[in-house]
C-alpha cells in the first residue's frame, strides 16, 4: 500500500525520486497526459525503505537496476495539483545505472504509454516545467551534504 492519505481536497504523499545523469543530461519523466516534468520515482509503500522503494520504481517503470549513491535533498513540498492541496515529503537521491542508454528523443517506459521519459540537458533545466521548481537550478549545483528544504508553491 502506498503511503498517501486523502481527505476532502487535501493529499499527503510520501515520494522518492532519482537523479540519474548521463553526458550532462538528467532523466526526467511525466505522465503522458501532462505537461509538467519531474524526476523519475514514485510513492513509497508502507513498511518499505525509501531507497529500496526508489530502486523498485526504476525496475517497474524502466526495467533497470540502479545503485543509490547518496541522499541529496529531503523536501517538504506544498503545492496545488488538480484542484487539490498537496503536502508531499520527498527524498531525492543521486543514483547510477549502466543499463539505460542515452537517447535524444523522448521515450516510453516498460509500462507502455503511461509515462514519457526524456534526457534533458542540465544547462536547459531553467526553461523546463520541472517541479518542484528548486530542481531547475539545484541539479546543476548539488550540495555536498544532504539538505532539508521546505518549498511552498501555493
N, CA, C and O atoms as a GROMACS GRO file, in nm:
protein
  616
    1UNK      N    1   0.084  -0.117   0.000
    1UNK     CA    2   0.000   0.000   0.000
    1UNK      C    3   0.089   0.124   0.000
    1UNK      O    4   0.180   0.135   0.082
    2UNK      N    5   0.062   0.217  -0.092
    2UNK     CA    6   0.138   0.342  -0.099
    2UNK      C    7   0.110   0.429   0.022
    2UNK      O    8   0.001   0.427   0.078
    3UNK      N    9   0.211   0.505   0.062
    3UNK     CA   10   0.194   0.599   0.173
    3UNK      C   11   0.138   0.729   0.114
    3UNK      O   12   0.213   0.822   0.082
    4UNK      N   13   0.006   0.734   0.102
    4UNK     CA   14  -0.065   0.851   0.054
    4UNK      C   15  -0.198   0.854   0.130
    4UNK      O   16  -0.267   0.753   0.141
    5UNK      N   17  -0.232   0.971   0.180
    5UNK     CA   18  -0.356   0.987   0.256
    5UNK      C   19  -0.436   1.102   0.196
    5UNK      O   20  -0.380   1.208   0.166
    6UNK      N   21  -0.565   1.080   0.177
    6UNK     CA   22  -0.651   1.180   0.116
    6UNK      C   23  -0.765   1.216   0.210
    6UNK      O   24  -0.826   1.129   0.272
    7UNK      N   25  -0.793   1.347   0.219
    7UNK     CA   26  -0.909   1.396   0.293
    7UNK      C   27  -0.968   1.512   0.216
    7UNK      O   28  -0.898   1.609   0.186
    8UNK      N   29  -1.094   1.504   0.183
    8UNK     CA   30  -1.162   1.609   0.106
    8UNK      C   31  -1.076   1.653  -0.011
    8UNK      O   32  -1.056   1.577  -0.105
    9UNK      N   33  -1.024   1.777  -0.007
    9UNK     CA   34  -0.942   1.826  -0.118
    9UNK      C   35  -0.794   1.837  -0.080
    9UNK      O   36  -0.721   1.916  -0.139
   10UNK      N   37  -0.750   1.757   0.019
   10UNK     CA   38  -0.610   1.760   0.062
   10UNK      C   39  -0.549   1.620   0.051
   10UNK      O   40  -0.616   1.519   0.073
   11UNK      N   41  -0.419   1.618   0.014
   11UNK     CA   42  -0.350   1.492  -0.004
   11UNK      C   43  -0.212   1.501   0.061
   11UNK      O   44  -0.141   1.599   0.044
   12UNK      N   45  -0.175   1.396   0.137
   12UNK     CA   46  -0.038   1.381   0.187
   12UNK      C   47   0.026   1.270   0.106
   12UNK      O   48  -0.033   1.163   0.088
   13UNK      N   49   0.147   1.294   0.056
   13UNK     CA   50   0.214   1.200  -0.030
   13UNK      C   51   0.360   1.185   0.014
   13UNK      O   52   0.428   1.284   0.038
   14UNK      N   53   0.408   1.062   0.024
   14UNK     CA   54   0.547   1.032   0.056
   14UNK      C   55   0.610   0.977  -0.070
   14UNK      O   56   0.574   0.868  -0.115
   15UNK      N   57   0.704   1.052  -0.128
   15UNK     CA   58   0.758   1.020  -0.260
   15UNK      C   59   0.910   1.011  -0.258
   15UNK      O   60   0.976   1.078  -0.178
   16UNK      N   61   0.965   0.928  -0.344
   16UNK     CA   62   1.109   0.921  -0.367
   16UNK      C   63   1.135   0.952  -0.514
   16UNK      O   64   1.052   0.922  -0.600
   17UNK      N   65   1.251   1.012  -0.541
   17UNK     CA   66   1.285   1.045  -0.678
   17UNK      C   67   1.434   1.024  -0.700
   17UNK      O   68   1.515   1.041  -0.608
   18UNK      N   69   1.469   0.988  -0.822
   18UNK     CA   70   1.608   0.961  -0.856
   18UNK      C   71   1.665   1.062  -0.951
   18UNK      O   72   1.601   1.102  -1.048
   19UNK      N   73   1.787   1.102  -0.923
   19UNK     CA   74   1.863   1.193  -1.009
   19UNK      C   75   1.961   1.105  -1.085
   19UNK      O   76   2.067   1.070  -1.034
   20UNK      N   77   1.924   1.069  -1.207
   20UNK     CA   78   2.006   0.985  -1.293
   20UNK      C   79   2.063   1.072  -1.403
   20UNK      O   80   1.989   1.129  -1.483
   21UNK      N   81   2.196   1.084  -1.407
   21UNK     CA   82   2.261   1.174  -1.502
   21UNK      C   83   2.352   1.095  -1.597
   21UNK      O   84   2.410   0.993  -1.560
   22UNK      N   85   2.361   1.147  -1.720
   22UNK     CA   86   2.446   1.087  -1.822
   22UNK      C   87   2.480   1.194  -1.925
   22UNK      O   88   2.391   1.261  -1.977
   23UNK      N   89   2.608   1.211  -1.954
   23UNK     CA   90   2.653   1.304  -2.058
   23UNK      C   91   2.594   1.444  -2.041
   23UNK      O   92   2.542   1.502  -2.137
   24UNK      N   93   2.601   1.498  -1.920
   24UNK     CA   94   2.550   1.632  -1.888
   24UNK      C   95   2.399   1.646  -1.910
   24UNK      O   96   2.350   1.756  -1.934
   25UNK      N   97   2.327   1.536  -1.901
   25UNK     CA   98   2.182   1.534  -1.909
   25UNK      C   99   2.128   1.466  -1.783
   25UNK      O  100   2.198   1.389  -1.718
   26UNK      N  101   2.003   1.497  -1.750
   26UNK     CA  102   1.936   1.431  -1.638
   26UNK      C  103   1.806   1.372  -1.692
   26UNK      O  104   1.741   1.430  -1.778
   27UNK      N  105   1.770   1.256  -1.639
   27UNK     CA  106   1.649   1.189  -1.683
   27UNK      C  107   1.528   1.249  -1.613
   27UNK      O  108   1.525   1.259  -1.490
   28UNK      N  109   1.427   1.288  -1.691
   28UNK     CA  110   1.300   1.340  -1.639
   28UNK      C  111   1.188   1.251  -1.689
   28UNK      O  112   1.204   1.174  -1.784
   29UNK      N  113   1.072   1.262  -1.623
   29UNK     CA  114   0.954   1.192  -1.672
   29UNK      C  115   0.829   1.272  -1.641
   29UNK      O  116   0.829   1.362  -1.557
   30UNK      N  117   0.722   1.237  -1.711
   30UNK     CA  118   0.591   1.298  -1.688
   30UNK      C  119   0.484   1.200  -1.731
   30UNK      O  120   0.510   1.108  -1.809
   31UNK      N  121   0.365   1.221  -1.680
   31UNK     CA  122   0.252   1.144  -1.729
   31UNK      C  123   0.228   1.183  -1.874
   31UNK      O  124   0.245   1.299  -1.910
   32UNK      N  125   0.190   1.088  -1.956
   32UNK     CA  126   0.170   1.115  -2.098
   32UNK      C  127   0.065   1.222  -2.122
   32UNK      O  128   0.068   1.290  -2.224
   33UNK      N  129  -0.028   1.238  -2.029
   33UNK     CA  130  -0.136   1.337  -2.044
   33UNK      C  131  -0.103   1.470  -1.978
   33UNK      O  132  -0.188   1.559  -1.975
   34UNK      N  133   0.018   1.486  -1.926
   34UNK     CA  134   0.055   1.606  -1.851
   34UNK      C  135   0.162   1.686  -1.924
   34UNK      O  136   0.223   1.636  -2.019
   35UNK      N  137   0.185   1.808  -1.880
   35UNK     CA  138   0.291   1.892  -1.937
   35UNK      C  139   0.401   1.921  -1.836
   35UNK      O  140   0.501   1.984  -1.869
   36UNK      N  141   0.382   1.877  -1.713
   36UNK     CA  142   0.476   1.903  -1.604
   36UNK      C  143   0.572   1.786  -1.590
   36UNK      O  144   0.530   1.670  -1.582
   37UNK      N  145   0.701   1.817  -1.586
   37UNK     CA  146   0.804   1.715  -1.573
   37UNK      C  147   0.847   1.702  -1.426
   37UNK      O  148   0.834   1.796  -1.348
   38UNK      N  149   0.898   1.586  -1.391
   38UNK     CA  150   0.954   1.562  -1.258
   38UNK      C  151   1.067   1.460  -1.272
   38UNK      O  152   1.088   1.403  -1.379
   39UNK      N  153   1.138   1.439  -1.163
   39UNK     CA  154   1.238   1.333  -1.161
   39UNK      C  155   1.166   1.199  -1.148
   39UNK      O  156   1.066   1.190  -1.077
   40UNK      N  157   1.214   1.096  -1.215
   40UNK     CA  158   1.151   0.964  -1.203
   40UNK      C  159   1.153   0.914  -1.060
   40UNK      O  160   1.245   0.943  -0.983
   41UNK      N  161   1.053   0.840  -1.026
   41UNK     CA  162   1.039   0.784  -0.892
   41UNK      C  163   0.894   0.750  -0.868
   41UNK      O  164   0.820   0.717  -0.962
   42UNK      N  165   0.853   0.759  -0.744
   42UNK     CA  166   0.714   0.728  -0.714
   42UNK      C  167   0.690   0.725  -0.565
   42UNK      O  168   0.770   0.771  -0.485
   43UNK      N  169   0.576   0.670  -0.532
   43UNK     CA  170   0.536   0.664  -0.391
   43UNK      C  171   0.604   0.549  -0.318
   43UNK      O  172   0.627   0.441  -0.373
   44UNK      N  173   0.636   0.576  -0.194
   44UNK     CA  174   0.691   0.474  -0.106
   44UNK      C  175   0.576   0.388  -0.056
   44UNK      O  176   0.468   0.439  -0.025
   45UNK      N  177   0.599   0.259  -0.048
   45UNK     CA  178   0.498   0.168   0.006
   45UNK      C  179   0.516   0.156   0.157
   45UNK      O  180   0.627   0.168   0.209
   46UNK      N  181   0.406   0.133   0.226
   46UNK     CA  182   0.408   0.116   0.371
   46UNK      C  183   0.508   0.007   0.409
   46UNK      O  184   0.504  -0.103   0.354
   47UNK      N  185   0.597   0.037   0.504
   47UNK     CA  186   0.695  -0.060   0.551
   47UNK      C  187   0.817  -0.075   0.462
   47UNK      O  188   0.899  -0.164   0.485
   48UNK      N  189   0.830   0.009   0.359
   48UNK     CA  190   0.940  -0.001   0.264
   48UNK      C  191   1.039   0.114   0.287
   48UNK      O  192   0.998   0.228   0.306
   49UNK      N  193   1.168   0.084   0.285
   49UNK     CA  194   1.269   0.188   0.297
   49UNK      C  195   1.267   0.274   0.171
   49UNK      O  196   1.242   0.224   0.061
   50UNK      N  197   1.294   0.403   0.187
   50UNK     CA  198   1.288   0.496   0.074
   50UNK      C  199   1.380   0.454  -0.040
   50UNK      O  200   1.336   0.454  -0.155
   51UNK      N  201   1.505   0.420  -0.012
   51UNK     CA  202   1.600   0.384  -0.117
   51UNK      C  203   1.555   0.258  -0.190
   51UNK      O  204   1.568   0.249  -0.312
   52UNK      N  205   1.504   0.161  -0.117
   52UNK     CA  206   1.454   0.037  -0.178
   52UNK      C  207   1.333   0.068  -0.267
   52UNK      O  208   1.317   0.010  -0.374
   53UNK      N  209   1.250   0.159  -0.221
   53UNK     CA  210   1.133   0.200  -0.298
   53UNK      C  211   1.175   0.263  -0.431
   53UNK      O  212   1.114   0.237  -0.535
   54UNK      N  213   1.278   0.346  -0.427
   54UNK     CA  214   1.326   0.411  -0.549
   54UNK      C  215   1.378   0.307  -0.648
   54UNK      O  216   1.349   0.314  -0.768
   55UNK      N  217   1.454   0.212  -0.600
   55UNK     CA  218   1.504   0.107  -0.689
   55UNK      C  219   1.389   0.026  -0.748
   55UNK      O  220   1.393  -0.012  -0.865
   56UNK      N  221   1.286  -0.002  -0.668
   56UNK     CA  222   1.168  -0.073  -0.717
   56UNK      C  223   1.099   0.006  -0.828
   56UNK      O  224   1.060  -0.050  -0.930
   57UNK      N  225   1.083   0.136  -0.806
   57UNK     CA  226   1.016   0.220  -0.907
   57UNK      C  227   1.092   0.218  -1.040
   57UNK      O  228   1.029   0.211  -1.146
   58UNK      N  229   1.225   0.224  -1.037
   58UNK     CA  230   1.302   0.220  -1.161
   58UNK      C  231   1.291   0.084  -1.230
   58UNK      O  232   1.290   0.076  -1.352
   59UNK      N  233   1.281  -0.024  -1.151
   59UNK     CA  234   1.259  -0.156  -1.210
   59UNK      C  235   1.121  -0.163  -1.276
   59UNK      O  236   1.107  -0.212  -1.388
   60UNK      N  237   1.019  -0.112  -1.205
   60UNK     CA  238   0.883  -0.119  -1.258
   60UNK      C  239   0.864  -0.032  -1.382
   60UNK      O  240   0.798  -0.073  -1.477
   61UNK      N  241   0.922   0.088  -1.382
   61UNK     CA  242   0.897   0.183  -1.489
   61UNK      C  243   0.993   0.170  -1.607
   61UNK      O  244   0.955   0.197  -1.721
   62UNK      N  245   1.118   0.128  -1.580
   62UNK     CA  246   1.218   0.123  -1.687
   62UNK      C  247   1.287  -0.012  -1.702
   62UNK      O  248   1.367  -0.032  -1.794
   63UNK      N  249   1.257  -0.105  -1.612
   63UNK     CA  250   1.318  -0.238  -1.614
   63UNK      C  251   1.471  -0.229  -1.608
   63UNK      O  252   1.541  -0.297  -1.683
   64UNK      N  253   1.522  -0.144  -1.519
   64UNK     CA  254   1.666  -0.133  -1.498
   64UNK      C  255   1.699  -0.144  -1.350
   64UNK      O  256   1.617  -0.113  -1.264
   65UNK      N  257   1.820  -0.189  -1.323
   65UNK     CA  258   1.872  -0.192  -1.187
   65UNK      C  259   1.951  -0.064  -1.164
   65UNK      O  260   2.019  -0.015  -1.255
   66UNK      N  261   1.943  -0.012  -1.044
   66UNK     CA  262   2.013   0.112  -1.010
   66UNK      C  263   2.092   0.092  -0.882
   66UNK      O  264   2.064   0.002  -0.802
   67UNK      N  265   2.191   0.178  -0.865
   67UNK     CA  266   2.269   0.184  -0.742
   67UNK      C  267   2.246   0.321  -0.681
   67UNK      O  268   2.262   0.423  -0.749
   68UNK      N  269   2.209   0.324  -0.555
   68UNK     CA  270   2.188   0.450  -0.485
   68UNK      C  271   2.324   0.504  -0.442
   68UNK      O  272   2.399   0.435  -0.371
   69UNK      N  273   2.357   0.626  -0.484
   69UNK     CA  274   2.484   0.688  -0.443
   69UNK      C  275   2.469   0.760  -0.311
   69UNK      O  276   2.542   0.734  -0.215
   70UNK      N  277   2.371   0.854  -0.306
   70UNK     CA  278   2.351   0.927  -0.181
   70UNK      C  279   2.221   1.007  -0.185
   70UNK      O  280   2.168   1.039  -0.292
   71UNK      N  281   2.173   1.038  -0.066
   71UNK     CA  282   2.056   1.125  -0.049
   71UNK      C  283   2.102   1.269  -0.059
   71UNK      O  284   2.195   1.310   0.011
   72UNK      N  285   2.038   1.347  -0.147
   72UNK     CA  286   2.076   1.486  -0.167
   72UNK      C  287   1.982   1.581  -0.096
   72UNK      O  288   2.026   1.672  -0.025
   73UNK      N  289   1.851   1.560  -0.114
   73UNK     CA  290   1.752   1.651  -0.055
   73UNK      C  291   1.640   1.573   0.011
   73UNK      O  292   1.598   1.468  -0.036
   74UNK      N  293   1.592   1.627   0.121
   74UNK     CA  294   1.464   1.590   0.180
   74UNK      C  295   1.381   1.717   0.168
   74UNK      O  296   1.415   1.820   0.225
   75UNK      N  297   1.272   1.709   0.094
   75UNK     CA  298   1.193   1.829   0.066
   75UNK      C  299   1.049   1.812   0.113
   75UNK      O  300   0.982   1.714   0.081
   76UNK      N  301   1.004   1.910   0.190
   76UNK     CA  302   0.862   1.921   0.222
   76UNK      C  303   0.806   2.017   0.118
   76UNK      O  304   0.842   2.134   0.113
   77UNK      N  305   0.717   1.966   0.036
   77UNK     CA  306   0.668   2.041  -0.078
   77UNK      C  307   0.518   2.063  -0.064
   77UNK      O  308   0.441   1.967  -0.050
   78UNK      N  309   0.477   2.188  -0.068
   78UNK     CA  310   0.335   2.225  -0.058
   78UNK      C  311   0.295   2.289  -0.191
   78UNK      O  312   0.352   2.390  -0.232
   79UNK      N  313   0.195   2.230  -0.258
   79UNK     CA  314   0.153   2.282  -0.388
   79UNK      C  315   0.009   2.240  -0.416
   79UNK      O  316  -0.050   2.160  -0.343
   80UNK      N  317  -0.045   2.295  -0.522
   80UNK     CA  318  -0.180   2.259  -0.566
   80UNK      C  319  -0.168   2.187  -0.699
   80UNK      O  320  -0.095   2.229  -0.788
   81UNK      N  321  -0.244   2.076  -0.711
   81UNK     CA  322  -0.245   1.999  -0.835
   81UNK      C  323  -0.383   1.937  -0.850
   81UNK      O  324  -0.436   1.875  -0.758
   82UNK      N  325  -0.441   1.955  -0.966
   82UNK     CA  326  -0.574   1.900  -0.996
   82UNK      C  327  -0.676   1.942  -0.890
   82UNK      O  328  -0.755   1.861  -0.843
   83UNK      N  329  -0.671   2.068  -0.852
   83UNK     CA  330  -0.763   2.128  -0.756
   83UNK      C  331  -0.755   2.065  -0.617
   83UNK      O  332  -0.852   2.065  -0.541
   84UNK      N  333  -0.638   2.010  -0.584
   84UNK     CA  334  -0.617   1.954  -0.451
   84UNK      C  335  -0.492   2.016  -0.390
   84UNK      O  336  -0.393   2.040  -0.459
   85UNK      N  337  -0.497   2.041  -0.259
   85UNK     CA  338  -0.380   2.087  -0.186
   85UNK      C  339  -0.295   1.965  -0.154
   85UNK      O  340  -0.342   1.870  -0.091
   86UNK      N  341  -0.169   1.968  -0.197
   86UNK     CA  342  -0.079   1.854  -0.178
   86UNK      C  343   0.028   1.892  -0.075
   86UNK      O  344   0.089   1.999  -0.082
   87UNK      N  345   0.051   1.803   0.019
   87UNK     CA  346   0.162   1.811   0.114
   87UNK      C  347   0.246   1.688   0.086
   87UNK      O  348   0.206   1.576   0.118
   88UNK      N  349   0.361   1.709   0.025
   88UNK     CA  350   0.444   1.597  -0.017
   88UNK      C  351   0.578   1.602   0.056
   88UNK      O  352   0.640   1.707   0.065
   89UNK      N  353   0.620   1.489   0.107
   89UNK     CA  354   0.754   1.474   0.161
   89UNK      C  355   0.830   1.390   0.059
   89UNK      O  356   0.792   1.277   0.031
   90UNK      N  357   0.938   1.448   0.005
   90UNK     CA  358   1.014   1.380  -0.100
   90UNK      C  359   1.159   1.359  -0.061
   90UNK      O  360   1.223   1.448  -0.004
   91UNK      N  361   1.209   1.241  -0.093
   91UNK     CA  362   1.350   1.209  -0.075
   91UNK      C  363   1.412   1.201  -0.214
   91UNK      O  364   1.364   1.126  -0.299
   92UNK      N  365   1.517   1.279  -0.239
   92UNK     CA  366   1.580   1.289  -0.370
   92UNK      C  367   1.721   1.231  -0.363
   92UNK      O  368   1.807   1.282  -0.292
   93UNK      N  369   1.744   1.123  -0.439
   93UNK     CA  370   1.870   1.050  -0.436
   93UNK      C  371   1.943   1.062  -0.570
   93UNK      O  372   1.881   1.061  -0.676
   94UNK      N  373   2.076   1.072  -0.564
   94UNK     CA  374   2.157   1.051  -0.683
   94UNK      C  375   2.171   0.901  -0.698
   94UNK      O  376   2.199   0.830  -0.601
   95UNK      N  377   2.150   0.853  -0.820
   95UNK     CA  378   2.168   0.711  -0.844
   95UNK      C  379   2.239   0.690  -0.976
   95UNK      O  380   2.249   0.781  -1.058
   96UNK      N  381   2.288   0.569  -0.996
   96UNK     CA  382   2.357   0.535  -1.120
   96UNK      C  383   2.300   0.406  -1.176
   96UNK      O  384   2.245   0.323  -1.104
   97UNK      N  385   2.315   0.393  -1.307
   97UNK     CA  386   2.278   0.270  -1.376
   97UNK      C  387   2.347   0.271  -1.511
   97UNK      O  388   2.350   0.374  -1.579
   98UNK      N  389   2.403   0.159  -1.549
   98UNK     CA  390   2.464   0.145  -1.682
   98UNK      C  391   2.368   0.079  -1.781
   98UNK      O  392   2.406   0.052  -1.895
   99UNK      N  393   2.246   0.055  -1.738
   99UNK     CA  394   2.151  -0.021  -1.820
   99UNK      C  395   2.062   0.065  -1.910
   99UNK      O  396   1.997   0.012  -2.000
  100UNK      N  397   2.058   0.196  -1.887
  100UNK     CA  398   1.968   0.280  -1.965
  100UNK      C  399   2.050   0.364  -2.062
  100UNK      O  400   2.125   0.452  -2.019
  101UNK      N  401   2.038   0.340  -2.192
  101UNK     CA  402   2.117   0.416  -2.289
  101UNK      C  403   2.066   0.560  -2.303
  101UNK      O  404   1.949   0.588  -2.278
  102UNK      N  405   2.155   0.647  -2.343
  102UNK     CA  406   2.118   0.785  -2.373
  102UNK      C  407   2.045   0.787  -2.506
  102UNK      O  408   2.087   0.723  -2.603
  103UNK      N  409   1.934   0.862  -2.511
  103UNK     CA  410   1.856   0.878  -2.635
  103UNK      C  411   1.824   1.026  -2.651
  103UNK      O  412   1.799   1.095  -2.552
  104UNK      N  413   1.823   1.073  -2.773
  104UNK     CA  414   1.789   1.213  -2.800
  104UNK      C  415   1.639   1.238  -2.784
  104UNK      O  416   1.599   1.343  -2.733
  105UNK      N  417   1.558   1.146  -2.828
  105UNK     CA  418   1.413   1.166  -2.832
  105UNK      C  419   1.347   1.114  -2.704
  105UNK      O  420   1.399   1.022  -2.640
  106UNK      N  421   1.234   1.171  -2.668
  106UNK     CA  422   1.156   1.115  -2.556
  106UNK      C  423   1.119   0.970  -2.586
  106UNK      O  424   1.109   0.929  -2.701
  107UNK      N  425   1.098   0.892  -2.479
  107UNK     CA  426   1.066   0.751  -2.495
  107UNK      C  427   0.972   0.708  -2.383
  107UNK      O  428   0.959   0.775  -2.281
  108UNK      N  429   0.907   0.593  -2.404
  108UNK     CA  430   0.816   0.536  -2.305
  108UNK      C  431   0.889   0.429  -2.224
  108UNK      O  432   0.984   0.367  -2.270
  109UNK      N  433   0.841   0.410  -2.102
  109UNK     CA  434   0.895   0.304  -2.018
  109UNK      C  435   0.828   0.172  -2.049
  109UNK      O  436   0.755   0.160  -2.147
  110UNK      N  437   0.854   0.073  -1.965
  110UNK     CA  438   0.802  -0.062  -1.989
  110UNK      C  439   0.653  -0.074  -1.959
  110UNK      O  440   0.591  -0.175  -1.994
  111UNK      N  441   0.595   0.026  -1.894
  111UNK     CA  442   0.452   0.022  -1.864
  111UNK      C  443   0.368   0.073  -1.980
  111UNK      O  444   0.248   0.094  -1.965
  112UNK      N  445   0.430   0.094  -2.095
  112UNK     CA  446   0.356   0.142  -2.211
  112UNK      C  447   0.357   0.293  -2.218
  112UNK      O  448   0.455   0.357  -2.181
  113UNK      N  449   0.248   0.349  -2.266
  113UNK     CA  450   0.242   0.492  -2.293
  113UNK      C  451   0.193   0.574  -2.175
  113UNK      O  452   0.150   0.688  -2.194
  114UNK      N  453   0.198   0.521  -2.054
  114UNK     CA  454   0.155   0.594  -1.935
  114UNK      C  455   0.253   0.704  -1.898
  114UNK      O  456   0.212   0.814  -1.862
  115UNK      N  457   0.384   0.676  -1.906
  115UNK     CA  458   0.487   0.772  -1.870
  115UNK      C  459   0.581   0.798  -1.988
  115UNK      O  460   0.619   0.707  -2.061
  116UNK      N  461   0.616   0.926  -2.003
  116UNK     CA  462   0.712   0.967  -2.106
  116UNK      C  463   0.841   1.005  -2.033
  116UNK      O  464   0.838   1.078  -1.934
  117UNK      N  465   0.954   0.956  -2.083
  117UNK     CA  466   1.086   0.988  -2.027
  117UNK      C  467   1.166   1.066  -2.129
  117UNK      O  468   1.148   1.050  -2.249
  118UNK      N  469   1.256   1.151  -2.080
  118UNK     CA  470   1.348   1.219  -2.172
  118UNK      C  471   1.475   1.260  -2.097
  118UNK      O  472   1.472   1.296  -1.979
  119UNK      N  473   1.586   1.252  -2.170
  119UNK     CA  474   1.713   1.302  -2.120
  119UNK      C  475   1.718   1.451  -2.152
  119UNK      O  476   1.708   1.490  -2.268
  120UNK      N  477   1.733   1.533  -2.050
  120UNK     CA  478   1.730   1.678  -2.066
  120UNK      C  479   1.865   1.736  -2.029
  120UNK      O  480   1.920   1.703  -1.924
  121UNK      N  481   1.920   1.824  -2.114
  121UNK     CA  482   2.047   1.888  -2.079
  121UNK      C  483   2.033   1.964  -1.946
  121UNK      O  484   1.939   2.042  -1.928
  122UNK      N  485   2.126   1.941  -1.856
  122UNK     CA  486   2.121   2.007  -1.725
  122UNK      C  487   2.122   2.159  -1.741
  122UNK      O  488   2.053   2.229  -1.666
  123UNK      N  489   2.197   2.210  -1.836
  123UNK     CA  490   2.205   2.355  -1.855
  123UNK      C  491   2.074   2.416  -1.906
  123UNK      O  492   2.059   2.538  -1.904
  124UNK      N  493   1.978   2.334  -1.951
  124UNK     CA  494   1.850   2.384  -2.001
  124UNK      C  495   1.735   2.367  -1.900
  124UNK      O  496   1.622   2.402  -1.931
  125UNK      N  497   1.763   2.314  -1.782
  125UNK     CA  498   1.656   2.287  -1.685
  125UNK      C  499   1.581   2.412  -1.641
  125UNK      O  500   1.464   2.403  -1.605
  126UNK      N  501   1.647   2.528  -1.643
  126UNK     CA  502   1.580   2.653  -1.603
  126UNK      C  503   1.458   2.682  -1.689
  126UNK      O  504   1.366   2.751  -1.646
  127UNK      N  505   1.457   2.629  -1.810
  127UNK     CA  506   1.349   2.657  -1.906
  127UNK      C  507   1.247   2.544  -1.917
  127UNK      O  508   1.160   2.547  -2.005
  128UNK      N  509   1.257   2.445  -1.829
  128UNK     CA  510   1.168   2.330  -1.833
  128UNK      C  511   1.063   2.343  -1.723
  128UNK      O  512   1.094   2.390  -1.613
  129UNK      N  513   0.941   2.300  -1.750
  129UNK     CA  514   0.835   2.299  -1.648
  129UNK      C  515   0.861   2.180  -1.556
  129UNK      O  516   0.788   2.081  -1.559
  130UNK      N  517   0.966   2.192  -1.474
  130UNK     CA  518   1.011   2.088  -1.383
  130UNK      C  519   0.971   2.124  -1.241
  130UNK      O  520   0.996   2.236  -1.195
  131UNK      N  521   0.910   2.029  -1.172
  131UNK     CA  522   0.865   2.052  -1.034
  131UNK      C  523   0.915   1.942  -0.944
  131UNK      O  524   0.927   1.827  -0.986
  132UNK      N  525   0.944   1.975  -0.818
  132UNK     CA  526   0.943   2.108  -0.758
  132UNK      C  527   1.043   2.202  -0.826
  132UNK      O  528   1.147   2.158  -0.877
  133UNK      N  529   1.010   2.329  -0.826
  133UNK     CA  530   1.086   2.429  -0.901
  133UNK      C  531   1.233   2.440  -0.860
  133UNK      O  532   1.317   2.475  -0.943
  134UNK      N  533   1.267   2.411  -0.734
  134UNK     CA  534   1.406   2.424  -0.691
  134UNK      C  535   1.499   2.335  -0.774
  134UNK      O  536   1.618   2.364  -0.784
  135UNK      N  537   1.446   2.228  -0.832
  135UNK     CA  538   1.529   2.137  -0.912
  135UNK      C  539   1.583   2.203  -1.038
  135UNK      O  540   1.687   2.161  -1.089
  136UNK      N  541   1.516   2.304  -1.088
  136UNK     CA  542   1.558   2.369  -1.212
  136UNK      C  543   1.698   2.428  -1.202
  136UNK      O  544   1.771   2.431  -1.301
  137UNK      N  545   1.734   2.474  -1.084
  137UNK     CA  546   1.868   2.532  -1.065
  137UNK      C  547   1.956   2.445  -0.976
  137UNK      O  548   2.078   2.448  -0.990
  138UNK      N  549   1.898   2.370  -0.887
  138UNK     CA  550   1.976   2.297  -0.786
  138UNK      C  551   2.047   2.174  -0.841
  138UNK      O  552   2.150   2.135  -0.787
  139UNK      N  553   1.996   2.111  -0.945
  139UNK     CA  554   2.062   1.993  -1.001
  139UNK      C  555   2.199   2.030  -1.056
  139UNK      O  556   2.292   1.950  -1.049
  140UNK      N  557   2.212   2.149  -1.111
  140UNK     CA  558   2.342   2.193  -1.165
  140UNK      C  559   2.443   2.222  -1.055
  140UNK      O  560   2.564   2.221  -1.081
  141UNK      N  561   2.397   2.247  -0.934
  141UNK     CA  562   2.486   2.282  -0.823
  141UNK      C  563   2.445   2.204  -0.699
  141UNK      O  564   2.407   2.264  -0.598
  142UNK      N  565   2.454   2.074  -0.705
  142UNK     CA  566   2.409   1.990  -0.594
  142UNK      C  567   2.499   2.006  -0.472
  142UNK      O  568   2.621   2.017  -0.483
  143UNK      N  569   2.437   2.006  -0.355
  143UNK     CA  570   2.514   2.022  -0.231
  143UNK      C  571   2.598   1.897  -0.201
  143UNK      O  572   2.568   1.787  -0.248
  144UNK      N  573   2.702   1.917  -0.123
  144UNK     CA  574   2.788   1.806  -0.082
  144UNK      C  575   2.719   1.723   0.025
  144UNK      O  576   2.732   1.600   0.028
  145UNK      N  577   2.645   1.790   0.113
  145UNK     CA  578   2.576   1.723   0.222
  145UNK      C  579   2.425   1.729   0.198
  145UNK      O  580   2.376   1.818   0.128
  146UNK      N  581   2.353   1.636   0.256
  146UNK     CA  582   2.207   1.633   0.244
  146UNK      C  583   2.147   1.761   0.299
  146UNK      O  584   2.185   1.807   0.406
  147UNK      N  585   2.052   1.817   0.226
  147UNK     CA  586   1.982   1.938   0.269
  147UNK      C  587   1.834   1.909   0.290
  147UNK      O  588   1.774   1.827   0.220
  148UNK      N  589   1.776   1.978   0.387
  148UNK     CA  590   1.632   1.974   0.411
  148UNK      C  591   1.574   2.104   0.358
  148UNK      O  592   1.619   2.212   0.395
  149UNK      N  593   1.474   2.094   0.271
  149UNK     CA  594   1.411   2.212   0.211
  149UNK      C  595   1.262   2.212   0.240
  149UNK      O  596   1.199   2.107   0.250
  150UNK      N  597   1.208   2.331   0.255
  150UNK     CA  598   1.062   2.349   0.262
  150UNK      C  599   1.026   2.437   0.143
  150UNK      O  600   1.072   2.551   0.131
  151UNK      N  601   0.943   2.383   0.056
  151UNK     CA  602   0.907   2.452  -0.068
  151UNK      C  603   0.756   2.475  -0.067
  151UNK      O  604   0.678   2.380  -0.063
  152UNK      N  605   0.716   2.601  -0.071
  152UNK     CA  606   0.574   2.633  -0.075
  152UNK      C  607   0.542   2.696  -0.208
  152UNK      O  608   0.577   2.812  -0.232
  153UNK      N  609   0.476   2.622  -0.295
  153UNK     CA  610   0.442   2.669  -0.429
  153UNK      C  611   0.295   2.710  -0.441
  153UNK      O  612   0.244   2.727  -0.552
  154UNK      N  613   0.230   2.725  -0.328
  154UNK     CA  614   0.087   2.762  -0.330
  154UNK      C  615   0.072   2.912  -0.334
  154UNK      O  616  -0.040   2.963  -0.337
   0.00000   0.00000   0.00000
